[in-house]
Amino acid sequence: MMSPTTRWRRCGATVLLLAAGAVALVGCAGQSTPASRYTLPEPSVQRASDAGALHPRQLRVSPVEVAIYLDQEGIVMQLSDIELNAANRNLWAEDLGQQLTRRLRQSLTANLPRVTVLGSGQGDADAWRLSISVDQFQGRYDGRAVASGEWQLYDGNRLLAQRRFDVTRALGEDGYPALVRTLGEVWERVGEQIADGIRTADSDTLGS
């Protein structure tokens, strides 16, 4: 029969092992994984030729407005038709609206060679003004990156054009780096669509 002393020693050893295990678990929990931060890639477009370009003018690009759920550090994934999740460890390195605005200006500069693309508040009084709102800019549960929203082109207070955009593209591989690169390609395509719309508006204005 086991003596009381032996029994207590074994119980004490078991308690010590449990306590050590608990401390180890707490230590692992405290070692959080460092966050990864991403920026949209630079546009890959080549500067277009002057063929078919609109006549010289200035274009002010207003800051891109993003939906409230996109206006945060975490990169957004759409998990279903109604469920959205912002990542805790995969974050934008810079405000998303600022990134979209800068990349759009770069894209328009390349696609509209004879247009001087300016920031908000710059340029002459007769400069055209471009306003953009984004309601989706995220990865989606079907393995695609999506950007959608609306843009308006103004000459002073006169609305020249108003269009919606909805561009998606399949991810080549899994992971947030692939998602960010594909979102960059999607936004580049949005810039091309807007440039085409501005050319059309210019032709309509000259013809009227």
C-alpha positions as CSV (number, residue, x, y, z in Angstrom):
1,M,0.0,0.0,0.0
2,M,1.2,3.5,-0.9
3,S,2.2,5.5,2.1
4,P,0.6,9.0,2.7
5,T,4.0,10.6,2.2
6,T,4.5,9.0,-1.2
7,R,0.9,9.8,-2.3
8,W,1.4,13.5,-1.5
9,R,4.8,13.6,-3.3
10,R,3.2,12.2,-6.4
11,C,0.3,14.7,-6.2
12,G,2.7,17.5,-5.7
13,A,4.7,16.4,-8.8
14,T,1.5,16.3,-10.8
15,V,0.5,19.8,-9.7
16,L,4.0,21.2,-10.6
17,L,3.7,19.6,-14.0
18,L,0.3,21.1,-14.6
19,A,1.5,24.5,-13.4
20,A,4.5,24.4,-15.7
21,G,2.2,23.5,-18.6
22,A,-0.1,26.4,-17.8
23,V,2.9,28.8,-17.7
24,A,4.1,27.5,-21.1
25,L,0.7,28.0,-22.6
26,V,0.5,31.6,-21.3
27,G,4.0,32.2,-22.7
28,C,3.0,31.0,-26.1
29,A,-0.1,33.1,-26.1
30,G,1.9,36.2,-25.2
31,Q,4.2,35.7,-28.2
32,S,2.0,37.3,-30.9
33,T,2.8,37.0,-34.6
34,P,4.1,40.2,-36.0
35,A,1.7,42.0,-38.4
36,S,2.4,42.1,-42.1
37,R,1.9,45.4,-43.9
38,Y,1.2,45.9,-47.6
39,T,1.1,48.7,-50.1
40,L,-0.5,48.5,-53.6
41,P,2.0,47.9,-56.3
42,E,3.0,50.6,-58.7
43,P,0.9,50.8,-61.9
44,S,2.5,48.8,-64.7
45,V,1.0,50.9,-67.5
46,Q,3.2,52.4,-70.2
47,R,2.6,56.0,-71.1
48,A,0.1,56.1,-74.0
49,S,0.8,57.8,-77.3
50,D,-1.0,61.0,-78.2
51,A,-3.1,59.2,-80.9
52,G,-6.7,59.8,-80.2
53,A,-5.9,61.7,-77.0
54,L,-8.1,64.6,-75.9
55,H,-6.9,68.1,-76.2
56,P,-4.7,69.6,-73.5
57,R,-6.4,70.4,-70.2
58,Q,-6.0,70.2,-66.5
59,L,-7.7,67.5,-64.4
60,R,-8.1,67.7,-60.6
61,V,-8.5,64.4,-58.9
62,S,-10.3,64.6,-55.6
63,P,-9.3,62.2,-52.8
64,V,-10.9,58.8,-53.3
65,E,-13.6,58.1,-50.8
66,V,-13.9,54.6,-49.5
67,A,-16.8,52.9,-47.7
68,I,-16.6,53.0,-43.9
69,Y,-15.8,49.3,-43.5
70,L,-12.8,49.7,-45.8
71,D,-11.5,52.8,-44.0
72,Q,-9.3,50.8,-41.6
73,E,-5.9,49.1,-41.4
74,G,-7.0,45.5,-41.9
75,I,-7.3,44.2,-45.4
76,V,-10.9,43.1,-46.0
77,M,-12.0,39.7,-47.0
78,Q,-15.6,38.9,-48.1
79,L,-16.4,35.5,-46.6
80,S,-19.9,35.2,-48.0
81,D,-22.6,37.3,-49.7
82,I,-23.2,39.0,-46.4
83,E,-20.1,38.4,-44.2
84,L,-17.0,40.6,-44.2
85,N,-13.8,40.3,-42.1
86,A,-11.0,42.7,-41.6
87,A,-7.6,41.0,-41.0
88,N,-5.9,41.6,-37.7
89,R,-2.3,40.6,-38.9
90,N,-2.4,41.6,-42.6
91,L,-2.7,45.4,-42.7
92,W,-2.4,48.3,-45.1
93,A,0.9,50.2,-44.6
94,E,-0.8,53.4,-45.5
95,D,-4.4,54.8,-45.5
96,L,-6.2,53.0,-48.3
97,G,-7.9,56.1,-49.7
98,Q,-4.6,57.8,-50.0
99,Q,-3.1,54.8,-51.8
100,L,-6.0,54.6,-54.2
101,T,-5.8,58.3,-55.0
102,R,-2.1,58.3,-55.7
103,R,-2.3,55.1,-57.9
104,L,-5.2,56.6,-59.8
105,R,-3.4,59.8,-60.6
106,Q,-0.4,57.8,-61.8
107,S,-2.7,55.6,-64.0
108,L,-4.5,58.7,-65.5
109,T,-1.2,60.4,-66.1
110,A,0.0,57.4,-68.2
111,N,-3.3,56.9,-70.0
112,L,-4.0,60.6,-70.8
113,P,-0.7,62.0,-72.0
114,R,-2.0,65.5,-72.9
115,V,-3.8,66.0,-69.6
116,T,-2.1,67.5,-66.6
117,V,-3.3,65.4,-63.7
118,L,-3.3,67.4,-60.4
119,G,-4.3,66.9,-56.8
120,S,-7.3,68.4,-55.2
121,G,-7.2,72.2,-54.9
122,Q,-4.5,72.6,-57.6
123,G,-4.8,73.9,-61.1
124,D,-6.7,76.7,-62.8
125,A,-10.3,77.6,-62.3
126,D,-11.4,76.0,-65.5
127,A,-9.8,72.6,-64.7
128,W,-12.1,69.6,-64.8
129,R,-12.6,67.7,-61.5
130,L,-12.8,64.0,-61.0
131,S,-14.6,62.5,-58.0
132,I,-14.5,58.8,-57.1
133,S,-16.2,56.7,-54.4
134,V,-15.4,53.1,-53.7
135,D,-17.8,50.7,-52.1
136,Q,-15.9,47.5,-52.6
137,F,-12.1,46.8,-52.5
138,Q,-11.5,43.4,-51.1
139,G,-10.8,39.7,-51.6
140,R,-13.9,37.5,-52.2
141,Y,-14.8,34.0,-51.1
142,D,-14.8,32.8,-54.7
143,G,-11.0,33.5,-55.1
144,R,-11.3,36.9,-56.8
145,A,-10.3,40.4,-56.0
146,V,-13.0,43.0,-56.6
147,A,-13.3,46.8,-56.8
148,S,-16.6,48.6,-57.4
149,G,-17.9,52.1,-57.0
150,E,-18.7,55.3,-59.0
151,W,-17.0,58.2,-60.5
152,Q,-18.2,61.7,-61.7
153,L,-16.5,64.2,-64.0
154,Y,-17.3,67.9,-63.5
155,D,-16.6,71.1,-65.4
156,G,-17.1,73.6,-62.7
157,N,-20.5,72.7,-61.3
158,R,-21.6,71.0,-64.5
159,L,-21.7,67.2,-64.5
160,L,-20.1,65.9,-67.7
161,A,-20.1,62.2,-67.0
162,Q,-21.1,59.7,-64.3
163,R,-20.3,56.0,-64.4
164,R,-20.2,53.0,-62.2
165,F,-17.3,50.5,-62.3
166,D,-17.2,46.9,-61.2
167,V,-14.0,45.1,-61.9
168,T,-13.0,41.6,-60.7
169,R,-10.0,39.4,-61.3
170,A,-9.0,35.9,-60.2
171,L,-6.1,35.4,-57.8
172,G,-3.2,33.4,-59.2
173,E,-2.5,31.9,-55.8
174,D,-3.5,31.9,-52.2
175,G,-2.3,34.4,-49.6
176,Y,-2.4,38.1,-48.9
177,P,0.6,39.1,-51.1
178,A,-1.3,37.6,-54.1
179,L,-4.5,39.4,-53.0
180,V,-2.8,42.8,-52.7
181,R,-1.1,42.4,-56.1
182,T,-4.3,41.4,-57.8
183,L,-6.2,44.3,-56.2
184,G,-3.5,46.5,-57.7
185,E,-4.2,45.1,-61.1
186,V,-7.9,45.6,-60.6
187,W,-7.5,49.2,-59.6
188,E,-5.2,49.8,-62.6
189,R,-8.1,48.5,-64.8
190,V,-10.4,50.9,-63.1
191,G,-8.0,53.8,-64.0
192,E,-8.1,52.7,-67.6
193,Q,-11.9,52.7,-67.7
194,I,-12.0,56.1,-66.2
195,A,-9.5,57.4,-68.7
196,D,-11.7,56.0,-71.5
197,G,-14.7,57.8,-70.0
198,I,-12.9,61.1,-69.8
199,R,-11.9,60.8,-73.5
200,T,-15.6,60.2,-74.4
201,A,-16.7,63.1,-72.3
202,D,-14.1,65.3,-74.0
203,S,-15.3,64.3,-77.5
204,D,-19.0,64.9,-76.5
205,T,-18.0,68.4,-75.2
206,L,-16.2,69.3,-78.4
207,G,-19.1,68.1,-80.5
208,S,-21.8,70.0,-78.6
